[in-house]
Amino acid sequence: DPVITGGNNLILACEDSANETRIDTWLDANGGALGVDACGGVEWSNNYSGVNDTCGAAGSATVTFTATDDCGNDTSIDLDILVASVDIKKEFTYDSVIAGAIAGISFTLTVTNDGSAALSDVLVEDTVDDRLTVTSVSGTAGGSADSDGNAQTVEWNIPSLAPGASAVITVYFTVDSAVEEADGAGGRLNEDLNVPNTATVNAAAT
């Protein structure tokens, strides 16, 4: 039988316009696998039929590559096409805050690997509105990646995140009594006109 060596899974970024080209190139290269045989030449075939590469969906496909020699003997190898996707959600503990009235008020940044590829170097960043004074940051995974010494710029690194796994970063803050929006009447924190409810996450797929 042919002897197969090598072979690599293919990782796609979700909904990337170049994915079709990447798949074709990977298939043409037989997933990076090599086949040798004492009987003669080796011909390759595969059973690829498609993959869902939509963000937020755990898209994946297992492709069987088969090497067949001149004597009709064959050997197969299974390789995966995986889709990298990461999601972040920001939520405040309370809808409204009166300055000095609530201790330990916070918001959370929930990061989820909602793709099928393992993620590494997951970097969460949030430039917190200066009307909120950040007092501390904690997380269920990873640690601070502060590069500028500015507590208002939350930077948190999660070394790895498996498909389906989540990590929660909690940012504690106070609101100074001089902040107009913290008067108990117009202080709703989840409204864009008051405090922008945004954060970003970047990750590498391996």
C-alpha positions in Angstrom: 0.0 0.0 0.0 1.1 3.6 -0.5 2.8 5.2 2.5 1.4 8.7 3.3 3.4 11.2 5.3 2.6 14.8 6.4 -0.7 16.5 6.0 -2.1 19.6 7.7 -5.6 20.8 8.6 -6.8 23.9 6.9 -8.0 26.8 9.1 -10.3 29.5 7.5 -11.2 32.9 8.8 -15.0 33.1 9.0 -16.6 34.6 5.9 -13.3 35.5 4.2 -13.7 36.2 0.5 -10.5 34.3 -0.1 -11.7 31.0 1.5 -12.7 29.3 -1.7 -9.3 29.9 -3.2 -7.6 28.7 0.0 -9.7 25.5 -0.1 -8.9 24.8 -3.8 -5.1 25.3 -3.1 -5.2 23.0 -0.1 -7.1 20.3 -2.0 -4.7 20.6 -5.0 -1.8 20.0 -2.6 -3.6 17.0 -1.1 -3.7 18.8 2.3 0.1 18.9 2.3 0.4 15.1 2.4 2.9 13.1 0.4 2.5 9.6 -0.9 5.2 7.1 -2.0 4.9 3.5 -3.2 7.3 0.8 -4.5 4.7 -0.3 -7.1 4.9 3.0 -9.1 3.2 6.3 -9.3 0.6 7.5 -6.8 -2.7 9.2 -7.8 -4.7 11.3 -5.3 -8.4 11.7 -4.9 -10.6 13.3 -2.1 -14.2 13.4 -1.0 -14.6 17.1 -0.3 -18.2 18.3 -0.7 -18.3 21.7 1.0 -17.9 23.6 4.3 -19.9 26.2 6.3 -17.6 29.1 6.9 -20.2 31.5 8.5 -19.1 33.5 11.5 -20.6 32.2 14.7 -21.3 28.8 13.3 -19.0 25.9 14.2 -18.3 25.1 10.6 -16.0 22.2 9.8 -15.5 19.4 7.3 -13.5 16.2 7.4 -11.9 15.5 4.1 -10.5 12.0 3.2 -7.6 12.1 0.9 -6.8 8.7 -0.8 -3.5 7.8 -2.5 -3.8 4.9 -5.0 -0.7 3.3 -6.6 -0.4 1.7 -10.1 -1.2 -1.7 -8.7 -4.6 -0.5 -7.4 -3.6 -0.5 -3.7 -4.7 2.6 -1.7 -4.2 4.4 1.6 -6.2 7.2 3.0 -5.8 10.0 5.5 -8.4 12.2 7.1 -7.8 16.0 7.5 -10.0 18.7 8.7 -11.2 22.1 7.5 -11.8 24.3 10.5 -13.4 27.8 10.8 -12.0 30.3 13.2 -14.6 32.6 14.9 -14.6 34.6 18.1 -17.4 36.5 19.8 -17.4 39.2 22.6 -20.3 40.5 24.6 -20.2 43.4 27.0 -22.8 43.8 29.8 -23.1 46.2 32.7 -24.1 44.8 36.1 -26.6 47.6 36.5 -28.6 49.6 34.0 -28.1 52.9 36.0 -25.6 54.0 38.5 -25.8 56.8 41.1 -22.3 58.1 42.0 -21.0 56.7 45.2 -24.2 54.7 45.9 -23.2 51.2 44.8 -19.9 49.6 45.8 -18.2 47.2 43.4 -20.2 48.1 40.3 -18.8 46.5 37.2 -19.3 45.3 33.6 -18.2 42.0 32.1 -16.6 41.1 28.8 -17.6 37.5 27.8 -15.3 36.1 25.1 -16.5 32.9 23.4 -14.8 30.7 20.8 -17.8 30.0 18.6 -15.9 28.4 15.8 -14.4 25.0 15.2 -10.7 26.0 15.4 -8.7 26.3 18.6 -7.7 29.9 19.4 -4.5 31.3 20.9 -3.3 34.7 22.0 -6.8 36.0 22.5 -6.5 39.7 23.2 -9.4 41.6 24.7 -9.3 45.4 24.5 -11.7 48.0 25.8 -11.0 51.8 26.1 -13.3 52.6 29.0 -15.2 55.9 28.9 -13.4 58.4 31.2 -16.7 59.0 33.1 -16.1 55.6 34.6 -13.0 55.2 36.8 -11.6 51.7 36.5 -10.5 50.3 39.9 -9.6 46.7 39.1 -9.9 43.9 36.5 -10.1 40.2 36.9 -10.8 37.2 34.7 -11.7 33.5 34.7 -8.8 32.8 32.4 -5.6 34.6 31.3 -4.2 37.7 32.8 -3.6 41.4 32.3 -1.7 42.4 29.1 -1.4 46.1 30.1 1.1 47.7 27.8 0.6 51.4 28.5 0.0 51.6 32.3 -3.3 53.2 31.7 -6.1 51.5 33.8 -8.7 53.0 31.6 -7.4 51.0 28.7 -8.4 47.4 29.6 -6.0 44.9 27.9 -6.4 41.2 28.8 -4.8 38.2 27.2 -6.1 34.6 27.2 -3.4 32.2 26.1 -5.8 29.6 24.5 -9.5 29.1 24.0 -10.9 25.8 22.8 -13.9 25.6 20.5 -17.1 26.2 22.5 -15.2 27.6 25.5 -15.7 31.0 27.1 -13.9 33.3 29.4 -15.3 36.2 31.4 -13.3 39.4 32.2 -14.9 41.6 35.0 -14.0 45.3 35.1 -14.8 47.1 38.3 -15.3 50.9 38.3 -16.6 53.9 40.2 -18.4 57.0 39.0 -17.4 60.4 40.4 -20.1 62.6 41.8 -19.2 65.3 39.3 -20.3 63.2 36.4 -23.6 64.6 35.1 -24.9 61.3 33.8 -24.6 59.8 37.3 -27.3 61.9 38.9 -29.8 58.9 39.0 -32.0 60.4 36.3 -29.9 60.2 33.1 -27.4 57.6 34.1 -28.3 54.6 32.1 -25.1 52.9 31.2 -26.2 50.7 28.4 -27.4 53.5 26.2 -24.9 54.5 23.5 -25.5 58.2 24.1 -24.2 57.9 27.6 -21.5 55.2 27.8 -20.5 53.4 24.5 -21.1 49.7 25.0 -18.2 48.5 22.8 -15.1 46.3 23.2 -12.9 44.3 20.8 -11.3 40.9 20.7 -8.6 39.5 18.4 -7.2 36.0 18.3 -5.0 33.7 16.3 -6.2 30.3 15.1 -3.8 27.4 15.4 
